[in-house]
Structures are given as C-alpha cells and as structure tokens.
Amino acid sequence: VGKTKQPHYRIIVADERRSRDGRFIEILGQYNPRQEPSHLNVDNDKAVAWLKQGAQPTERVRKLLEISGAWAQFTASKSAK
C-alpha cells in the first residue's frame, strides 16, 4: 500500500511461515506516518483477541498497539486472570 516515497502500512495478522508480502489472515488496521499528525486506525478488539490467542507482534507493531491502547487492554486482561 502507498506509493513511491509515500508509505502507508496495513497492520495485519499473518502466519510466520508466509513471506512478508504473502497471504495474510486478517487486517487489523492501517498506519499513515506521512499525515500530520500520523494517522493510526486499529481495531483494538480484534488485536486483543489475536494477542490472547498467542499472536506475536513485531517490535514496531507493538509500539503502534501501545499508541492505540490495544496493548494496555491486553496486559490488563492478562493481569486480571
């Protein structure tokens, strides 16, 4: 997604055995760093559900989930158990 010199990213759930640009399971949101302020749109409920199932976010996606509040929801639900 995006154009040359204009990045625009999708936040997805993918099997780790697939290639980076290969098939994915579900789109969780999108991130546009070029917009002022940066545009971040994440479905927090879906993200938390995947994290509870054992999904491992990359370092950058984890930071984006912290910004959106999904990571706080996930850690709160983990500590509530």
CNS distance restraints for C-alpha pairs under 8 A (distance, minus, plus):
assign (resid   1 and name CA) (resid   7 and name CA) 7.21 0.50 0.50
assign (resid   1 and name CA) (resid   8 and name CA) 5.60 0.50 0.50
assign (resid   1 and name CA) (resid   9 and name CA) 6.13 0.50 0.50
assign (resid   1 and name CA) (resid  10 and name CA) 7.39 0.50 0.50
assign (resid   2 and name CA) (resid   6 and name CA) 5.71 0.50 0.50
assign (resid   2 and name CA) (resid   7 and name CA) 4.89 0.50 0.50
assign (resid   2 and name CA) (resid   8 and name CA) 4.69 0.50 0.50
assign (resid   2 and name CA) (resid   9 and name CA) 7.35 0.50 0.50
assign (resid   3 and name CA) (resid   7 and name CA) 6.28 0.50 0.50
assign (resid   3 and name CA) (resid   8 and name CA) 7.88 0.50 0.50
assign (resid   6 and name CA) (resid  34 and name CA) 6.92 0.50 0.50
assign (resid   7 and name CA) (resid  32 and name CA) 6.86 0.50 0.50
assign (resid   7 and name CA) (resid  33 and name CA) 7.17 0.50 0.50
assign (resid   7 and name CA) (resid  34 and name CA) 7.11 0.50 0.50
assign (resid   8 and name CA) (resid  30 and name CA) 7.47 0.50 0.50
assign (resid   8 and name CA) (resid  31 and name CA) 6.03 0.50 0.50
assign (resid   8 and name CA) (resid  32 and name CA) 4.74 0.50 0.50
assign (resid   8 and name CA) (resid  33 and name CA) 6.97 0.50 0.50
assign (resid   8 and name CA) (resid  34 and name CA) 7.85 0.50 0.50
assign (resid   9 and name CA) (resid  30 and name CA) 5.58 0.50 0.50
assign (resid   9 and name CA) (resid  31 and name CA) 5.08 0.50 0.50
assign (resid   9 and name CA) (resid  32 and name CA) 6.35 0.50 0.50
assign (resid  10 and name CA) (resid  27 and name CA) 6.88 0.50 0.50
assign (resid  10 and name CA) (resid  28 and name CA) 7.61 0.50 0.50
assign (resid  10 and name CA) (resid  29 and name CA) 5.89 0.50 0.50
assign (resid  10 and name CA) (resid  30 and name CA) 4.27 0.50 0.50
assign (resid  10 and name CA) (resid  31 and name CA) 6.26 0.50 0.50
assign (resid  11 and name CA) (resid  27 and name CA) 6.01 0.50 0.50
assign (resid  11 and name CA) (resid  28 and name CA) 5.37 0.50 0.50
assign (resid  11 and name CA) (resid  29 and name CA) 4.98 0.50 0.50
assign (resid  11 and name CA) (resid  30 and name CA) 5.39 0.50 0.50
assign (resid  11 and name CA) (resid  31 and name CA) 7.27 0.50 0.50
assign (resid  11 and name CA) (resid  42 and name CA) 7.74 0.50 0.50
assign (resid  11 and name CA) (resid  61 and name CA) 7.36 0.50 0.50
assign (resid  12 and name CA) (resid  24 and name CA) 6.71 0.50 0.50
assign (resid  12 and name CA) (resid  25 and name CA) 7.31 0.50 0.50
assign (resid  12 and name CA) (resid  26 and name CA) 5.66 0.50 0.50
assign (resid  12 and name CA) (resid  27 and name CA) 4.35 0.50 0.50
assign (resid  12 and name CA) (resid  28 and name CA) 5.33 0.50 0.50
assign (resid  12 and name CA) (resid  29 and name CA) 7.06 0.50 0.50
assign (resid  13 and name CA) (resid  24 and name CA) 5.98 0.50 0.50
assign (resid  13 and name CA) (resid  25 and name CA) 5.41 0.50 0.50
assign (resid  13 and name CA) (resid  26 and name CA) 5.24 0.50 0.50
assign (resid  13 and name CA) (resid  27 and name CA) 6.41 0.50 0.50
assign (resid  13 and name CA) (resid  28 and name CA) 7.15 0.50 0.50
assign (resid  13 and name CA) (resid  55 and name CA) 7.90 0.50 0.50
assign (resid  14 and name CA) (resid  18 and name CA) 7.17 0.50 0.50
assign (resid  14 and name CA) (resid  23 and name CA) 7.05 0.50 0.50
assign (resid  14 and name CA) (resid  24 and name CA) 4.37 0.50 0.50
assign (resid  14 and name CA) (resid  25 and name CA) 5.31 0.50 0.50
assign (resid  14 and name CA) (resid  26 and name CA) 7.30 0.50 0.50
assign (resid  15 and name CA) (resid  24 and name CA) 6.90 0.50 0.50
assign (resid  15 and name CA) (resid  25 and name CA) 7.43 0.50 0.50
assign (resid  18 and name CA) (resid  22 and name CA) 5.89 0.50 0.50
assign (resid  18 and name CA) (resid  23 and name CA) 6.88 0.50 0.50
assign (resid  19 and name CA) (resid  23 and name CA) 7.74 0.50 0.50
assign (resid  28 and name CA) (resid  42 and name CA) 5.75 0.50 0.50
assign (resid  28 and name CA) (resid  43 and name CA) 5.59 0.50 0.50
assign (resid  28 and name CA) (resid  44 and name CA) 7.97 0.50 0.50
assign (resid  28 and name CA) (resid  46 and name CA) 6.61 0.50 0.50
assign (resid  28 and name CA) (resid  47 and name CA) 6.40 0.50 0.50
assign (resid  29 and name CA) (resid  40 and name CA) 7.63 0.50 0.50
assign (resid  29 and name CA) (resid  41 and name CA) 5.24 0.50 0.50
assign (resid  29 and name CA) (resid  42 and name CA) 4.17 0.50 0.50
assign (resid  29 and name CA) (resid  43 and name CA) 6.06 0.50 0.50
assign (resid  30 and name CA) (resid  40 and name CA) 6.04 0.50 0.50
assign (resid  30 and name CA) (resid  41 and name CA) 5.34 0.50 0.50
assign (resid  30 and name CA) (resid  42 and name CA) 6.49 0.50 0.50
assign (resid  31 and name CA) (resid  38 and name CA) 7.50 0.50 0.50
assign (resid  31 and name CA) (resid  39 and name CA) 5.75 0.50 0.50
assign (resid  31 and name CA) (resid  40 and name CA) 4.59 0.50 0.50
assign (resid  31 and name CA) (resid  41 and name CA) 6.43 0.50 0.50
assign (resid  32 and name CA) (resid  38 and name CA) 5.84 0.50 0.50
assign (resid  32 and name CA) (resid  39 and name CA) 5.02 0.50 0.50
assign (resid  32 and name CA) (resid  40 and name CA) 6.48 0.50 0.50
assign (resid  33 and name CA) (resid  37 and name CA) 7.93 0.50 0.50
assign (resid  33 and name CA) (resid  38 and name CA) 4.71 0.50 0.50
assign (resid  33 and name CA) (resid  39 and name CA) 6.47 0.50 0.50
assign (resid  34 and name CA) (resid  38 and name CA) 6.29 0.50 0.50
assign (resid  35 and name CA) (resid  39 and name CA) 6.12 0.50 0.50
assign (resid  40 and name CA) (resid  64 and name CA) 7.83 0.50 0.50
assign (resid  40 and name CA) (resid  68 and name CA) 7.37 0.50 0.50
assign (resid  41 and name CA) (resid  68 and name CA) 7.71 0.50 0.50
assign (resid  42 and name CA) (resid  47 and name CA) 7.67 0.50 0.50
assign (resid  42 and name CA) (resid  65 and name CA) 7.76 0.50 0.50
assign (resid  42 and name CA) (resid  68 and name CA) 6.71 0.50 0.50
assign (resid  43 and name CA) (resid  47 and name CA) 6.29 0.50 0.50
assign (resid  44 and name CA) (resid  48 and name CA) 6.03 0.50 0.50
assign (resid  44 and name CA) (resid  68 and name CA) 7.42 0.50 0.50
assign (resid  44 and name CA) (resid  69 and name CA) 7.30 0.50 0.50
assign (resid  44 and name CA) (resid  70 and name CA) 4.93 0.50 0.50
assign (resid  45 and name CA) (resid  49 and name CA) 6.17 0.50 0.50
assign (resid  45 and name CA) (resid  70 and name CA) 7.54 0.50 0.50
assign (resid  46 and name CA) (resid  50 and name CA) 6.26 0.50 0.50
assign (resid  47 and name CA) (resid  51 and name CA) 6.21 0.50 0.50
assign (resid  47 and name CA) (resid  70 and name CA) 6.62 0.50 0.50
assign (resid  48 and name CA) (resid  52 and name CA) 6.11 0.50 0.50
assign (resid  48 and name CA) (resid  70 and name CA) 6.16 0.50 0.50
assign (resid  48 and name CA) (resid  71 and name CA) 7.38 0.50 0.50
assign (resid  48 and name CA) (resid  73 and name CA) 7.00 0.50 0.50
assign (resid  48 and name CA) (resid  74 and name CA) 5.49 0.50 0.50
assign (resid  49 and name CA) (resid  53 and name CA) 6.43 0.50 0.50
assign (resid  50 and name CA) (resid  54 and name CA) 6.58 0.50 0.50
assign (resid  50 and name CA) (resid  55 and name CA) 5.56 0.50 0.50
assign (resid  51 and name CA) (resid  55 and name CA) 4.75 0.50 0.50
assign (resid  51 and name CA) (resid  56 and name CA) 6.99 0.50 0.50
assign (resid  51 and name CA) (resid  74 and name CA) 7.12 0.50 0.50
assign (resid  52 and name CA) (resid  74 and name CA) 7.36 0.50 0.50
assign (resid  57 and name CA) (resid  61 and name CA) 5.75 0.50 0.50
assign (resid  57 and name CA) (resid  62 and name CA) 5.64 0.50 0.50
assign (resid  58 and name CA) (resid  62 and name CA) 6.05 0.50 0.50
assign (resid  59 and name CA) (resid  63 and name CA) 6.45 0.50 0.50
assign (resid  60 and name CA) (resid  64 and name CA) 6.37 0.50 0.50
assign (resid  61 and name CA) (resid  65 and name CA) 6.08 0.50 0.50
assign (resid  62 and name CA) (resid  66 and name CA) 6.20 0.50 0.50
assign (resid  62 and name CA) (resid  71 and name CA) 7.22 0.50 0.50
assign (resid  63 and name CA) (resid  67 and name CA) 6.36 0.50 0.50
assign (resid  64 and name CA) (resid  68 and name CA) 6.27 0.50 0.50
assign (resid  65 and name CA) (resid  69 and name CA) 6.01 0.50 0.50
assign (resid  65 and name CA) (resid  70 and name CA) 5.18 0.50 0.50
assign (resid  65 and name CA) (resid  71 and name CA) 5.25 0.50 0.50
assign (resid  66 and name CA) (resid  70 and name CA) 6.21 0.50 0.50
assign (resid  66 and name CA) (resid  71 and name CA) 4.93 0.50 0.50
assign (resid  66 and name CA) (resid  72 and name CA) 6.57 0.50 0.50
assign (resid  69 and name CA) (resid  73 and name CA) 6.51 0.50 0.50
assign (resid  70 and name CA) (resid  74 and name CA) 6.22 0.50 0.50
assign (resid  71 and name CA) (resid  75 and name CA) 6.20 0.50 0.50
assign (resid  72 and name CA) (resid  76 and name CA) 6.00 0.50 0.50
assign (resid  73 and name CA) (resid  77 and name CA) 6.17 0.50 0.50
assign (resid  74 and name CA) (resid  78 and name CA) 6.21 0.50 0.50
assign (resid  75 and name CA) (resid  79 and name CA) 6.16 0.50 0.50
assign (resid  76 and name CA) (resid  80 and name CA) 6.11 0.50 0.50
assign (resid  77 and name CA) (resid  81 and name CA) 6.79 0.50 0.50
